[in-house]
Amino acid sequence: MPPPSSPHRRPLHFNAFAEDWVAPPSKDLPDIVRFHQRFPGYSPTALVGLPAVAQDAGVGAVYIKNESDRCGLPAFKILGASWGTYRAVTKRLDLPLSTTFDAIHQALSASPLTLYAATDGNHGRAVARMAALFGIAAEVHVPCCMKSDIIKLIRQEGGKVVVSRRDYDAAVQEAFVASQHSQGLYIQDCAFGDYTEVPQWIVEGYETMMHEIDGQLGEMSPTLVIAPVGVGSFAQSVVAHYKTQHGARSKVMSVEPDTAACLWKRLVRGEETSVQSAPTIMAGLECSTVSESSWPILQQGIDVSATVSDHEAHEACETLHKLGVAAGPCGAASLAALRRLGPEEKSLLGLDKDSVVVLLSTEGLRSYDVPRDVSDDDPVALTRALVRIDSTNPALGSQPGPGETEIAKFICSWFEHRDIDAHWVEPVKGRPSVVGVVKGSGGGKRLLLNGHADTVTLLGYDGDPLDPKIENGKLYGRGSADMKSGLAAQMVAAADIKKLQLAGDVIVTAVADEELESLGTVSVLAAGWRADAAIVSECTDMAITRAHKGFVWLEIDVHGVAAHGSRPDLGYDAIAKSGYVLVALDRYAAELQQREADPAVGPPSAHASLIHGGEEVSSYPAKCTITLERRTVANESPATVEREIRDILDEIAAATPGFKYDLRATFSRPPFHMTEDAALTQLVRKHAERVTHGEPRISGAPYWTDSALLLEAGIPTILFGPRGEGFHAKEEFVYTESIVQTAQILTQIAKEFCA
C-alpha cells in the first residue's frame, strides 16, 4: 500500500496542451534499432507484469520495463549514450552510419579523441563504456556530493573522474569547458545554447526501449506511460514515441523528485525556470533545468506532471523488490507516481478496469540512505520527526556534532513536498540553512518566521536524547524545547497559510548555528532575505517576549615573566596577578547588579567564564588569559563595555608594580528591544489571546536570540513560542498542546498581517 499523504502536498498538474498534440514521427528508428541489435551484449530488457499493483490501482494491467541490466550496466542510459556517441564520432571522423565498431576503433587509433561528460552516475558509466569500446579516453565530471562507490564504478569502466566543487549543473558546464579542444568530444543529454545535436541523438537512442515495449505488449496499447524526468531527454523520447500521428495516443505522465521539480514548475508557471534543487535519493533526476531541446516537446506532450518524495520512492522500491523487480529510486519513482492517482485523476486520464499502464524503471538496485517520511502535517508529529534527527552544533561540546545538513535536507524536502519553494543557503560548507517561501499574490506585507535547527550537545542527557517520547502531555528529547517545537509550528503554519492565498509572502528561515555565533541568520540576511515583520518561535512559555539582553565576549591577557620555579627573582607570576583581576571583576559584577535595571530585562551582568595559564608546575607562567562575558542592555555597546573593563585594568596596573595586560573584544551581539505598544507586539497579543483564551504575558528575557539580528537589520521582531523546560539540561521537554496553539497563532497572525 502507498504511504500516507499530506493534504497540503504539491498537486498533480494536468497539461491542456497535450490532449490533441501530435509529435512528428521518427525517421531514424529502424537505423537506431539495428544499431542496438548489433551492440555488444544487447538483448531486450524484460517487461514484467505486476498484477498486484494493477489490482491496487483498479486497472486491467500494470507492466514495468525493468532496466536493471541493460548491456551489462544497471540503467537505460547506455541506449542514448551509445547512439549519441556513435553518431558524434562518425560525424567527427566523416564516416558513414554503416561503419562497424571495429572500423571506428581502427580509425580512432590514428586520430584519437577524448570523450567528455557530466553525470550523477549512470550516464558517465555509459560514456566511459563507449570510450573503452572505441579504444579512447573518457573524462567524466561528477558533482561534489557523488558517492565514492559510484566514482569507483565509473573508473572501473576506464573513465577518468573529475569531482566538481559544486552540484550537477556546475559539473555539466565544467565538462563542456574541458571538452573545448581539437580532440575533445562532449557527450551530454542536456541541450543548451548551440549544443543541441548530440543531445538529440541521445534522445533518439532511447527509442529502442519503446520499440521493445511495443513488441512485448503485442496487440495491447498502453493507456498510460509513466516516465521519470531529470533534464527531460528520456521523457522527450517517450513523448515523441507515444504521441506520434500513427501511434495509439497513449497518455504520458512525468515524475520528478519533490526537491528537483524543474519540469513541474516550468509547466505550472509558464516561464523558463531554473530551480534550486536539493539532495535526493533519486540522484539521476536531481536536475535544476529542463533541457532546451526537450522543453518544446514536453510542454506540449506531457499529459500530467507529478512529483514524489524520497520516502515515496523508497516505499515503491520496497514494493518492487518484493515483486522481484530490482529497481532503484529513479526507476521506482514511476510506481510512486501511479500511487498518487486518485479516482478523479484516473478518470481524467481515462483509466479504468481495462486500462494498461506501463511504468518505466530506468535504473537497477543501488545503495542509498533510507529517507525520512515528510508527510506529517501535525506540529507535534513534526516536532518528533525533527527531534529524531541529530543536529548537534559541530562547534560545541567535547565531541563535535554532525551539524545541520541532515535536518536541512529533511526541512527542504518537507517544504517542497507541499510546493513551498525551498532555498538552500550554505556559505560555509556543512552549515546549511533553509529558507521556505510561501509566495503571496502580491501587494501584501511580508512576514518572516525564524527558527534554529541546531541543538547543543547530546552528552549528559538522561536517556536517549533522540527518542521523542510523549508522556503526560510533554514531548521529551534534545531540542524539543530549544527549539524544534517552535520550528515545527512555523513549518506547519506555513503549509496552512499557503491554502489561504494571502497577498503577502510568508518566509520561514530554518537556520544553522544559533547556539554559537548565529551563522545561519547572518547568512540568510546577507543573502538578502527581508520582511516587514518577524517572529522567532523560541520557547517563551506562550509569553510575548519583546526584549532581551545582548552580550560581549572579551579576553584579558595578564602578562608575566617565564622563569624556573626556583627563581622568584626572575619570574613574574601571571596567574597570581590574575587574582587581582578576578577580585576586581567580582566587585564589578556586583556593581552592575546595583545599576538601574532595564524594566524588561533587568540590570546588566558580567562573569568570568574561562581561565587558562601556565605550561608546567615548575615554571612561572608567562601569561594567563581570562575570558569574560558581559551581558548588555539597551544603550550599551561593545565599545562602552570595553572601556569599562579597560578602566578596571588600568586601576590595577596603577596599583600593582609590573602588571601588564592586553584586552580584546572577541565577539558581540546586540540587545533586542521592542516597545509594548508596538503594532507587532499587539498583533501577537491579540491572536495569542484568541487561541489560548487567556491574557498572554508581555515581558523580557535574560538570554539572547537571533531576534536581535533581525531587529538590527530593520525588521520589527517579536519572540513568541511554546511552553518548554530543560534548555541545555539533562532532561528537556515541551508541552504538546502549546506546539499546536503556536502553529494556530502564527497562522492567524499571518492571515491578518499578510492579507
KOLZA-781767 format. One line per 5 residues: number of its first residue (from 1); their letters; for each residue x, y, z of C-alpha. Coordinates in Angstrom, 1 decimal. Example, Ala and Ser with C-alpha at 12.3 -4.5 7.8 and 13.67 -1.06 7.14 Angstrom:
1) AS) 12.3 -4.5 7.8  13.7 -1.1 7.1
END
This chain:
1) MPPPS) 0.0 0.0 0.0  1.2 3.6 -0.7  2.5 5.6 2.3  0.3 8.3 3.9  0.0 11.6 2.0
6) SPHRR) -0.2 15.2 3.1  -3.4 17.1 2.1  -1.1 20.1 1.6  1.2 18.3 -0.9  2.1 19.7 -4.3
11) PLHFN) -0.8 18.8 -6.7  -0.6 17.0 -10.0  -0.5 19.3 -13.0  -2.7 18.4 -15.9  -1.5 19.8 -19.2
16) AFAED) -4.2 21.1 -21.5  -1.7 21.3 -24.4  -1.3 17.6 -24.6  -4.8 16.4 -25.4  -4.6 16.9 -29.2
21) WVAPP) -0.9 17.4 -29.8  0.8 15.0 -32.2  4.6 14.5 -32.3  6.4 14.2 -35.7  7.4 10.5 -36.4
26) SKDLP) 11.0 9.4 -36.0  12.7 8.8 -39.3  15.7 7.1 -37.9  14.1 4.5 -35.6  14.9 1.5 -37.9
31) DIVRF) 18.6 2.5 -38.0  18.7 3.0 -34.2  17.1 -0.4 -33.6  19.5 -2.1 -35.9  22.5 -0.3 -34.3
36) HQRFP) 21.5 -1.6 -30.9  20.8 -5.1 -32.1  24.5 -5.4 -33.1  25.7 -3.6 -29.9  27.9 -5.9 -27.7
41) GYSPT) 25.8 -7.5 -25.0  22.4 -6.3 -26.3  19.2 -8.0 -25.7  15.7 -6.6 -24.9  15.1 -6.0 -21.2
46) ALVGL) 12.1 -7.6 -19.5  8.6 -6.1 -19.4  7.3 -7.5 -16.1  3.6 -7.8 -15.3  2.5 -6.5 -11.8
51) PAVAQ) -1.0 -7.9 -11.2  -1.0 -7.0 -7.6  -0.2 -3.4 -8.4  -2.9 -3.4 -11.1  -5.4 -4.6 -8.6
56) DAGVG) -4.5 -1.9 -6.1  -4.7 0.7 -8.9  -8.0 -0.5 -10.2  -6.7 -1.0 -13.8  -6.6 -4.0 -16.1
61) AVYIK) -2.8 -4.4 -16.2  0.4 -2.8 -15.0  3.8 -3.6 -16.6  7.2 -2.3 -15.6  10.1 -2.1 -18.0
66) NESDR) 13.0 -3.4 -16.0  16.2 -1.6 -16.9  18.3 -3.1 -14.1  20.6 -4.9 -16.6  21.0 -3.1 -19.9
71) CGLPA) 24.0 -4.4 -21.8  25.7 -5.2 -18.5  25.0 -1.8 -17.0  22.4 -1.1 -14.3  20.4 1.5 -16.2
76) FKILG) 18.9 2.5 -19.6  21.5 5.3 -20.2  23.7 3.1 -22.5  20.9 3.2 -25.1  21.2 7.0 -25.5
81) ASWGT) 24.9 7.3 -24.8  25.8 4.6 -27.3  23.8 6.0 -30.2  24.8 9.6 -29.3  28.5 8.7 -29.1
86) YRAVT) 28.3 6.6 -32.3  26.7 9.5 -34.3  29.1 12.1 -32.8  32.2 10.1 -33.5  31.2 9.1 -37.1
91) KRLDL) 30.4 12.7 -37.8  33.8 13.9 -36.4  35.6 11.3 -38.5  33.4 11.8 -41.5  32.4 8.1 -41.6
96) PLSTT) 29.1 6.6 -42.9  26.4 5.3 -40.5  27.1 1.8 -41.7  30.6 1.9 -40.1  31.3 -1.0 -37.8
101) FDAIH) 32.7 -0.7 -34.2  35.9 -2.3 -35.3  36.3 0.2 -38.1  35.7 3.1 -35.8  38.2 1.7 -33.3
106) QALSA) 40.8 1.5 -36.1  40.1 5.0 -37.3  40.4 6.4 -33.8  43.8 4.7 -33.3  45.1 7.1 -36.0
111) SPLTL) 43.0 10.1 -34.8  42.3 9.7 -31.1  39.6 11.6 -29.3  38.7 12.1 -25.7  35.0 11.8 -24.7
116) YAATD) 33.7 14.3 -22.0  30.6 14.0 -20.0  29.0 15.0 -16.7  27.0 12.5 -14.7  25.2 11.5 -11.5
121) GNHGR) 26.5 8.0 -12.2  24.8 6.1 -15.0  25.3 8.3 -18.0  29.0 8.7 -17.1  29.5 4.9 -16.8
126) AVARM) 27.8 4.5 -20.2  30.1 7.2 -21.9  33.1 5.5 -20.3  32.0 2.2 -21.7  31.7 3.7 -25.2
131) AALFG) 35.2 5.1 -24.9  36.6 1.8 -23.9  34.8 0.1 -26.8  36.4 2.6 -29.2  39.8 2.5 -27.5
136) IAAEV) 39.8 6.1 -26.5  39.9 8.1 -23.2  36.9 9.4 -21.3  36.8 12.2 -18.7  33.7 12.2 -16.6
141) HVPCC) 32.8 15.2 -14.3  30.7 14.5 -11.2  29.1 16.7 -8.6  30.7 17.3 -5.2  28.2 15.0 -3.4
146) MKSDI) 28.8 12.0 -5.6  29.3 8.8 -3.5  32.7 7.1 -3.7  31.2 3.8 -4.8  29.7 5.4 -7.9
151) IKLIR) 33.0 7.1 -8.7  34.7 3.7 -8.4  32.3 2.2 -10.9  33.0 4.9 -13.5  36.7 4.3 -13.0
156) QEGGK) 36.2 0.6 -13.5  34.8 1.4 -16.9  38.1 3.2 -17.7  36.9 6.7 -17.2  38.9 9.5 -15.6
161) VVVSR) 36.7 11.1 -12.9  36.9 14.8 -12.1  35.0 15.9 -9.0  33.4 19.3 -9.1  33.3 21.5 -6.1
166) RDYDA) 29.6 22.2 -6.8  26.5 20.5 -8.0  25.5 18.5 -11.1  24.6 21.6 -13.2  28.1 23.0 -12.5
171) AVQEA) 29.7 19.7 -13.4  27.8 19.8 -16.8  29.3 23.2 -17.6  32.8 22.3 -16.4  32.8 19.2 -18.6
176) FVASQ) 31.7 21.3 -21.5  34.5 23.8 -21.0  37.1 20.9 -20.6  36.0 19.4 -23.9  36.7 22.5 -25.9
181) HSQGL) 39.8 21.5 -27.7  40.6 19.8 -31.0  40.5 16.3 -29.7  37.6 16.7 -27.3  34.1 15.4 -27.9
186) YIQDC) 31.3 16.4 -25.5  28.6 13.7 -25.0  25.8 15.1 -22.9  22.0 14.6 -22.9  21.2 18.2 -21.8
191) AFGDY) 20.9 20.7 -24.6  21.9 24.4 -24.1  22.7 27.2 -26.4  24.1 25.8 -29.7  24.7 22.4 -28.2
196) TEVPQ) 21.7 20.5 -29.5  22.8 17.9 -31.9  24.3 15.3 -29.6  21.5 15.6 -27.0  19.0 14.9 -29.8
201) WIVEG) 20.9 11.8 -30.9  20.9 10.6 -27.3  17.1 11.1 -27.1  16.7 9.1 -30.3  18.8 6.3 -28.8
206) YETMM) 16.3 5.8 -26.0  13.6 5.0 -28.6  14.8 1.4 -28.7  13.3 0.9 -25.3  9.8 2.0 -26.5
211) HEIDG) 10.3 -0.2 -29.7  10.9 -3.2 -27.4  7.8 -2.4 -25.3  5.7 -2.3 -28.4  6.8 -5.8 -29.4
216) QLGEM) 6.4 -7.1 -25.8  2.9 -5.8 -25.5  1.8 -7.3 -28.8  -1.7 -6.3 -29.6  -2.1 -4.2 -26.4
221) SPTLV) -1.5 -0.5 -26.3  -0.7 1.4 -23.1  -3.3 3.8 -21.8  -0.8 5.5 -19.6  3.0 5.5 -19.7
226) IAPVG) 4.9 6.9 -16.6  8.4 8.3 -17.2  10.9 9.7 -14.8  12.3 13.1 -15.6  15.7 14.6 -15.0
231) VGSFA) 16.8 17.1 -17.6  13.9 15.7 -19.8  15.8 13.9 -22.6  14.4 10.5 -21.8  10.9 11.8 -21.3
236) QSVVA) 11.2 13.6 -24.6  11.9 10.3 -26.2  8.9 8.7 -24.5  6.6 11.5 -25.6  7.9 11.5 -29.1
241) HYKTQ) 7.2 7.8 -29.4  3.7 7.6 -27.8  2.3 10.9 -29.3  3.0 10.2 -33.0  0.2 10.6 -35.5
246) HGARS) 0.2 6.8 -36.2  0.6 5.8 -32.5  -2.0 4.7 -30.0  -2.3 8.1 -28.4  -1.2 6.9 -25.0
251) KVMSV) -1.2 9.4 -22.2  2.2 10.2 -20.7  2.8 11.1 -17.1  6.1 12.5 -15.9  7.5 12.1 -12.4
256) EPDTA) 10.3 14.1 -10.6  11.6 14.4 -7.1  9.8 16.9 -4.9  13.2 18.7 -4.4  14.1 18.9 -8.1
261) ACLWK) 10.8 19.7 -9.8  12.2 21.7 -12.8  9.6 20.4 -15.3  6.6 20.6 -13.0  7.5 24.2 -12.0
266) RLVRG) 8.1 25.3 -15.6  4.8 23.7 -16.8  2.8 25.4 -14.0  4.5 28.8 -14.1  4.7 29.0 -17.8
271) EETSV) 8.1 30.6 -17.8  11.7 29.5 -18.1  12.5 28.3 -14.6  15.8 27.1 -13.2  15.1 25.6 -9.7
276) QSAPT) 17.4 25.3 -6.8  17.5 21.5 -6.4  18.3 19.8 -3.2  19.9 16.4 -2.5  17.6 13.4 -3.3
281) IMAGL) 18.0 9.6 -3.4  16.7 9.9 -6.9  20.1 11.2 -7.9  19.6 10.7 -11.6  16.6 13.0 -11.5
286) ECSTV) 18.3 15.8 -9.5  18.4 18.5 -12.1  17.7 22.2 -11.9  16.8 23.0 -15.6  14.9 21.3 -18.3
291) SESSW) 17.0 20.7 -21.5  16.3 23.4 -24.0  15.6 20.9 -26.8  13.3 18.8 -24.7  11.2 21.6 -23.4
296) PILQQ) 9.0 22.2 -26.5  8.2 18.5 -26.7  7.4 18.1 -23.0  5.4 21.4 -22.9  3.0 20.1 -25.5
301) GIDVS) 3.2 16.3 -24.9  3.2 15.6 -21.2  -0.4 14.9 -20.1  0.2 15.1 -16.4  3.2 16.0 -14.3
306) ATVSD) 3.8 14.7 -10.8  6.5 14.9 -8.1  7.1 12.4 -5.3  9.1 12.5 -2.1  12.2 10.4 -1.5
311) HEAHE) 10.2 8.4 1.1  7.6 7.6 -1.5  10.3 6.5 -4.0  11.8 4.3 -1.2  8.4 2.7 -0.4
316) ACETL) 8.0 2.0 -4.1  11.5 0.4 -4.2  10.5 -1.9 -1.3  7.3 -2.9 -3.1  9.0 -3.7 -6.3
321) HKLGV) 11.8 -5.7 -4.6  9.1 -7.9 -3.0  7.6 -8.4 -6.5  11.0 -9.4 -7.9  12.0 -6.2 -9.6
326) AAGPC) 15.4 -4.8 -8.5  14.6 -1.1 -9.1  16.5 1.8 -7.7  14.8 5.0 -6.6  14.7 6.7 -10.0
331) GAASL) 13.1 3.6 -11.5  10.7 3.1 -8.6  9.5 6.7 -8.9  7.2 5.7 -11.7  5.3 3.4 -9.3
336) AALRR) 5.3 6.1 -6.7  3.7 8.4 -9.3  1.0 5.8 -10.1  0.1 5.6 -6.4  -0.6 9.4 -6.5
341) LGPEE) -3.6 9.0 -8.8  -6.9 9.2 -7.0  -10.3 8.4 -8.6  -10.7 11.8 -10.1  -7.3 11.9 -11.6
346) KSLLG) -7.7 8.4 -13.0  -11.0 9.5 -14.6  -9.2 12.5 -16.3  -6.6 10.1 -17.7  -9.2 7.6 -18.9
351) LDKDS) -8.0 4.9 -16.6  -10.5 2.1 -15.9  -10.6 -1.7 -15.2  -9.5 -2.4 -18.8  -6.6 0.1 -18.9
356) VVVLL) -2.9 -0.9 -19.4  -0.3 1.1 -17.5  3.4 0.9 -18.3  6.0 2.0 -15.7  9.5 2.8 -17.0
361) STEGL) 12.0 1.8 -14.4  15.2 3.4 -15.6  17.8 2.0 -13.1  18.6 -1.1 -11.1  19.1 -1.5 -7.4
366) RSYDV) 21.7 0.6 -5.7  22.6 1.7 -2.2  21.1 4.9 -0.7  20.4 6.3 2.7  16.8 5.4 3.7
371) PRDVS) 14.9 8.7 3.7  12.5 10.0 6.3  8.8 10.4 5.8  7.8 14.0 5.1  4.0 13.5 5.1
376) DDDPV) 3.3 14.7 8.7  1.3 17.9 8.9  0.6 17.7 12.6  3.0 20.0 14.5  3.5 17.5 17.4
381) ALTRA) 4.4 14.7 15.0  6.6 17.0 13.0  8.4 18.0 16.2  9.1 14.4 17.0  10.4 13.9 13.4
386) LVRID) 12.8 16.9 13.9  14.0 15.7 17.4  14.9 12.3 15.9  17.5 14.0 13.7  20.8 14.7 15.4
391) STNPA) 21.6 18.3 14.5  24.1 19.0 17.3  26.1 22.1 16.6  29.6 20.8 15.5  31.4 23.7 17.2
396) LGSQP) 30.0 22.9 20.7  30.8 20.2 23.2  33.8 17.8 23.7  32.5 15.6 20.9  31.6 17.6 17.7
401) GPGET) 28.1 17.0 16.4  27.1 16.4 12.8  25.7 19.8 12.2  22.6 20.8 10.3  23.0 19.1 6.9
406) EIAKF) 20.6 16.1 7.6  17.9 18.2 9.2  18.2 20.8 6.4  17.6 18.1 3.8  14.5 17.0 5.7
411) ICSWF) 13.2 20.5 6.1  13.8 21.2 2.4  12.0 18.0 1.4  9.1 18.8 3.7  8.7 22.2 2.2
416) EHRDI) 9.0 21.1 -1.5  6.5 18.2 -0.8  4.0 21.0 -0.2  5.1 23.1 -3.1  6.7 25.7 -0.8
421) DAHWV) 9.8 26.8 -2.6  12.9 25.9 -0.5  16.2 27.8 -0.9  19.4 26.3 0.4  21.8 28.8 2.0
426) EPVKG) 25.2 27.4 2.7  28.1 29.9 2.5  30.0 27.7 5.0  30.3 24.1 3.9  28.3 21.7 6.2
431) RPSVV) 26.4 24.5 7.9  23.2 24.9 5.7  20.1 26.9 6.4  16.8 26.5 4.6  14.5 29.4 3.5
436) GVVKG) 11.0 28.3 2.7  8.8 30.8 0.9  5.0 30.8 0.6  4.6 33.3 -2.2  1.8 35.7 -1.9
441) SGGGK) -0.4 37.1 -4.8  1.3 40.5 -4.5  0.8 43.8 -2.7  0.8 42.5 0.8  3.3 42.7 3.7
446) RLLLN) 5.9 40.0 4.2  6.2 38.0 7.4  9.3 36.2 8.4  9.2 33.2 10.8  12.7 32.4 12.2
451) GHADT) 13.8 29.2 14.0  17.1 27.5 14.5  17.7 23.8 13.6  20.9 23.2 15.6  21.0 22.0 19.2
456) VTLLG) 23.6 21.8 22.0  25.4 18.6 22.7  23.7 15.3 23.4  26.3 14.4 26.0  25.0 14.4 29.6
461) YDGDP) 21.3 13.9 28.6  19.4 11.4 30.7  18.1 8.7 28.5  18.0 8.7 24.7  18.1 12.4 23.5
466) LDPKI) 16.9 11.4 20.1  13.9 9.4 21.3  11.0 11.9 21.3  8.7 10.1 23.8  5.4 11.7 24.9
471) ENGKL) 4.2 11.4 28.5  1.6 13.3 30.3  1.3 16.0 27.6  5.1 16.5 27.4  7.3 15.7 24.4
476) YGRGS) 10.9 14.9 25.5  14.2 15.0 23.7  17.2 17.2 23.0  16.0 20.2 21.1  12.3 19.6 21.8
481) ADMKS) 12.0 23.0 23.6  15.2 24.6 22.1  13.7 25.0 19.5  12.5 22.2 17.2  8.9 22.6 18.5
486) GLAAQ) 8.8 26.2 17.6  10.3 25.5 14.2  7.8 22.7 13.6  4.9 25.1 14.5  6.3 27.6 12.0
491) MVAAA) 6.6 25.0 9.2  3.0 23.7 9.8  1.7 27.3 9.9  3.4 27.9 6.5  1.6 25.0 5.0
496) DIKKL) -1.7 26.2 6.4  -1.0 29.7 5.3  -0.4 28.5 1.7  -4.0 27.4 1.5  -5.2 30.9 2.4
501) QLAGD) -3.6 32.5 -0.7  -2.7 35.7 1.0  -1.3 38.8 -0.7  2.0 39.0 1.1  4.8 36.4 1.3
506) VIVTA) 5.4 34.3 4.4  9.1 33.2 4.8  10.3 30.5 7.1  14.0 30.6 7.9  15.3 27.3 9.5
511) VADEE) 18.8 28.5 10.4  22.1 26.9 11.5  24.4 27.8 14.4  22.1 29.9 16.7  23.6 28.1 19.6
516) LESLG) 27.0 29.6 19.0  27.6 32.6 16.6  24.3 32.6 14.6  26.0 31.9 11.3  22.6 30.9 9.8
521) TVSVL) 20.6 34.0 10.4  23.6 36.2 9.5  23.9 34.2 6.2  20.2 34.5 5.5  20.3 38.2 6.0
526) AAGWR) 23.4 38.5 3.9  21.6 36.7 1.1  19.1 39.5 1.0  16.1 38.0 2.8  13.9 40.7 4.4
531) ADAAI) 10.4 41.1 5.6  8.1 43.7 7.2  8.0 41.9 10.5  9.4 38.7 12.0  8.5 36.2 14.8
536) VSECT) 11.1 34.0 16.4  9.4 31.0 18.0  11.8 30.0 20.7  10.0 28.5 23.7  8.7 31.6 25.6
541) DMAIT) 6.0 29.7 27.7  3.5 31.3 25.3  4.6 34.8 26.6  5.3 37.6 24.2  9.0 38.4 24.7
546) RAHKG) 9.7 41.9 23.4  13.2 42.4 24.8  16.3 40.5 25.8  19.9 41.3 26.6  22.9 41.3 24.3
551) FVWLE) 26.4 40.2 25.1  30.1 41.0 24.6  32.8 38.4 24.9  36.2 39.7 26.0  39.6 38.2 26.6
556) IDVHG) 42.2 39.6 29.1  45.8 38.5 28.8  47.7 39.1 32.1  51.4 39.0 31.2  54.1 37.6 33.5
561) VAAHG) 57.7 36.6 33.0  58.6 33.0 32.5  61.3 31.6 34.8  62.3 28.5 36.6  60.2 27.9 39.7
566) SRPDL) 63.2 28.3 41.9  64.0 31.8 40.6  61.4 34.2 42.1  64.0 37.0 41.4  63.5 36.4 37.7
571) GYDAI) 59.9 35.3 37.4  56.6 37.3 37.4  53.5 35.2 38.2  50.8 35.9 35.6  48.3 33.6 37.3
576) AKSGY) 48.7 35.1 40.7  48.4 38.6 39.3  45.2 37.5 37.6  43.8 37.2 41.0  43.7 40.9 41.2
581) VLVAL) 41.6 41.0 38.0  39.2 38.3 39.3  38.6 40.2 42.5  38.0 43.4 40.6  35.7 41.6 38.2
586) DRYAA) 33.7 40.2 41.1  33.2 43.8 42.5  32.3 45.0 39.0  29.7 42.2 38.6  28.1 43.2 42.0
591) ELQQR) 28.1 46.9 41.0  26.3 46.1 37.7  23.5 44.4 39.7  23.0 47.7 41.6  22.6 49.8 38.4
596) EADPA) 19.2 51.0 37.3  17.5 48.0 35.8  16.0 47.8 32.4  12.3 47.4 33.0  12.0 44.4 30.6
601) VGPPS) 15.3 42.5 31.2  16.8 43.7 34.4  20.3 45.1 35.0  23.4 44.1 33.0  25.7 41.4 34.3
606) AHASL) 29.3 40.1 34.0  31.1 36.9 34.9  34.5 35.3 34.3  33.8 32.3 32.1  37.2 30.7 31.4
611) IHGGE) 40.7 31.0 32.7  43.9 29.5 31.3  47.5 29.9 32.1  50.8 28.2 32.7  52.7 25.5 31.0
616) EVSSY) 54.1 23.3 33.8  54.2 23.1 37.6  57.9 24.0 37.9  57.7 27.3 35.9  56.5 30.8 36.5
621) PAKCT) 53.6 31.4 34.0  54.3 33.9 31.2  50.6 34.5 30.5  47.2 33.9 32.0  44.1 34.5 29.9
626) ITLER) 40.7 35.3 31.4  37.6 35.0 29.2  34.8 37.3 30.3  31.1 37.5 29.3  29.3 40.8 29.7
631) RTVAN) 25.5 40.8 29.2  24.3 44.1 27.9  21.1 46.1 27.9  19.7 48.8 25.7  22.0 51.8 25.1
636) ESPAT) 25.1 49.7 25.9  27.6 48.9 23.1  30.8 46.8 22.8  32.8 50.0 22.9  31.3 51.2 26.2
641) VEREI) 31.8 47.7 27.7  35.4 47.5 26.6  36.0 51.0 28.1  34.6 50.0 31.5  36.8 46.8 31.6
646) RDILD) 39.9 48.8 30.5  39.3 51.3 33.3  39.3 48.5 35.8  42.5 47.0 34.4  44.2 50.4 34.3
651) EIAAA) 43.4 50.9 38.0  45.0 47.5 38.8  48.1 48.4 36.7  48.5 51.7 38.6  48.4 50.0 42.0
656) TPGFK) 50.3 46.8 41.1  54.0 47.0 40.1  54.9 45.1 36.9  51.2 44.5 36.0  50.7 44.4 32.2
661) YDLRA) 47.7 43.3 30.2  46.1 43.1 26.8  42.3 43.4 26.3  40.3 42.5 23.3  36.6 42.1 22.5
666) TFSRP) 36.3 38.8 20.5  32.6 38.6 19.7  29.4 40.5 20.4  25.7 40.6 19.7  23.3 43.5 20.3
671) PFHMT) 20.4 43.6 22.8  16.9 43.3 21.5  14.1 45.7 22.4  10.6 46.3 21.1  8.1 48.5 22.8
676) EDAAL) 5.0 47.0 24.5  2.7 49.3 22.4  4.4 48.4 19.1  1.9 47.2 16.4  3.6 43.8 16.1
681) TQLVR) 3.6 43.3 19.9  -0.2 44.0 20.0  -0.9 41.9 16.9  0.7 38.8 18.5  -1.1 39.6 21.8
686) KHAER) -4.5 39.7 20.1  -4.2 36.3 18.4  -2.5 34.6 21.3  -5.4 35.7 23.5  -7.9 34.4 21.0
691) VTHGE) -6.4 31.0 20.6  -5.4 30.4 24.2  -8.4 32.1 25.8  -6.1 33.9 28.2  -4.1 37.1 28.5
696) PRISG) -0.5 36.5 27.4  2.2 37.9 29.5  4.4 40.5 27.8  7.9 40.6 29.1  11.6 40.4 28.5
701) APYWT) 14.1 37.6 28.8  17.7 37.3 30.1  19.0 35.1 27.3  20.0 36.1 23.7  18.3 35.0 20.4
706) DSALL) 18.5 35.7 16.7  15.7 38.2 17.1  18.3 40.9 17.9  19.9 40.3 14.5  16.6 40.6 12.7
711) LEAGI) 15.8 43.8 14.5  19.2 45.2 13.8  18.5 44.5 10.1  15.5 46.8 10.3  12.8 44.1 10.8
716) PTILF) 10.4 44.6 13.7  10.6 41.3 15.6  8.8 39.5 18.5  9.8 36.3 20.3  6.8 34.0 20.8
721) GPRGE) 6.7 30.2 21.1  5.6 27.1 23.0  5.9 26.2 26.7  9.0 24.1 27.4  11.7 23.4 30.0
726) GFHAK) 15.2 22.0 30.3  17.1 24.1 27.9  20.6 22.7 27.6  19.8 20.5 30.6  19.9 16.7 31.2
731) EEFVY) 16.2 16.5 30.5  14.3 18.7 28.0  10.7 18.8 27.1  7.9 20.8 25.5  4.2 20.8 26.3
736) TESIV) 2.4 19.3 23.2  -0.7 21.5 23.5  1.4 24.6 23.2  3.0 23.5 20.0  -0.4 23.1 18.4
741) QTAQI) -1.5 26.5 19.7  1.7 28.2 18.5  1.0 26.9 14.9  -2.6 28.2 15.1  -1.5 31.6 16.4
746) LTQIA) 1.2 32.1 13.8  -1.3 31.2 11.1  -3.8 33.8 12.3  -1.1 36.4 12.7  -0.1 35.9 9.0
751) KEFCA) -3.7 35.9 7.9  -4.1 39.4 9.2  -0.7 40.8 8.6  -0.2 39.5 5.0  -3.8 39.9 3.9
END
